[in-house]
Amino acid sequence: MKDKIQVMIMDDHQGIVDGYLYRLSIVPNIAVVGTLSYGEDLEPALKENPVDVLILDVEVPASPDNPNAYPILHTIPKLLRLYPNLAILVISVHNEPGLVRAIVEAGAVGYILKSDSNKIQELGKWIVSLVNGDPCFSDKILRAFPGRINEPFTPRQLEALSLCAAYPNSKTAELARKMKIADSTLRILTSYWWPGNIRELENLIERIVAISDKDWITDEDLPYELHVAQLDTEGPAAENLLERAVTTFERNFLIRALEKSGWNVTGTARTLGIPLSTLKFKMDRLEIRELAKKIRGG
């Protein structure tokens, strides 16, 4: 059994970090085992030295080469899948209700404002409380939510936006794989002009996740108007839109057929009335084989 509570801090302002270190140093049963300045250092650091409590700032650069804020709404649930007993405390200057809700719903058990001098002065006390299972929130945050602090957002609701903001130059396929969304689907979502802004996108994703019985979100889950809108977003020199639409339909049709047969390739070929070799060829061409391996567990 560990004698001390192990804590790691991620904040890119050294003065802030020094303040936390001082406050925690006066609590004998707390040990700070690491401080980080970049989001992409977080997973390797935790793998090398798992901790009990992780203190996060919201706007920490993703890496030395990427000044965009790391995708906190993607990072928190991912870390909690790897370390289920990890207590995550966010300390930030931001108090926007939507952001706070999303972070708490992602799995953070505490949210303190940097302007909350009372909570910061007793940071060690609140770290101990988190380890004992008690949440910690600034009073200003609690007053902003007269009901439950974690309603009405879902964990995935803002994950796409968080990833896109952190990695704006990443290929669509790379972001899609992180989220279990087909790359063509994410491309449609990001190219559509959202008249209702972020709220409309949030509502659509929440509705799709609620009604879909699939492990992945694909083009066929999207409403008709999003597909039609691509006619306005594609330039004349772009790839063949009709060909891409046909390919997308074929891919989603095969995925749905495979799902209905429990990803039994031989049974699916028989149901579709095509040779097994033809189905395997199409699965390779449409990049379905890797998806099938992942769903079947290898």
C-alpha positions, 0 to 999 in steps of 0.5 A: 500500500502506498504511503502517500497520495501520488499527484501529477500536474499538467499546466503550461504556466510555471508560476501556477505550477510552483504555487500548486507545488507549494500548497501540496508540499505542506501536506505530508501524505501527498507527493507530486511525482511529475509536472507536464507542460504539453498534452501529448506528454500526458499518456507516456508520463502516466504509463511510466508513473500511474498516479491517484490524482491528476490536476489538469488545466484546460488550455495546455498546448498539445505539443511543442510543435502544436500550440493548439489546446490538447483535446481535453474532452477526448483525453479525460475519458480515454485516461479513465478507461486506462486508469479507472481509479484515477481522480481528475481535478480540472483547475481553470480560468474558464467557467462557461457552463457548457464547457464545465458540463462537458468536462464533468460528464467526461469524467472529471470529479472536480472543477476549481476556478483559478480565481477561487483563492480559498480552494487553491489555498487548501488544495491539499485538503481537496486532493485528499477529499477527491481520493476519499470519493468526495467531489470538489467544485468552486462555489461559483461553478455550483451556483451556475448549475442549480440542478445536477452538475453533470446534465444534460451532456453526454461524454461524446457530445463535444469530443469531435470539436475538441479533437478538431481544435487540437489537431486542425491539420490532422487528416479526417481519417485520423480523427475518425479512427479516434472517435469510431466514426467513419472517415467519410462521415466525419468529412460530411459533418465538418463540411456542412454549414451548421445554421444552428452552430455548435448546438445543432451539431451537438443535438445531431450527434446525441440523437445518432448515438441514442438511436444507433445500434452500431459500434461505429457511426457511418454515413447512413446515420446522417440525415438526408440534407447533409448528403445533399449539402455536399453538392454545394461544398464540392468544387468543380475540380474536386473528386468525383462526387457521384463515384464517392456517393456510390462507394459510400453507399456500397461500403455502408450496405456491406457493413450493415449486411456484415453486422446482421450476420454477426460479421460472418463473411461466408454467411454474408456472401451467401445472403448477398448472393455473391462469391466469397472471393468477391466480398473479400475483394470489396472488403479490402477495396472499401477498407472494411476488413480492418474494421471487421478484425477490430469488431471481432477482437482481432 
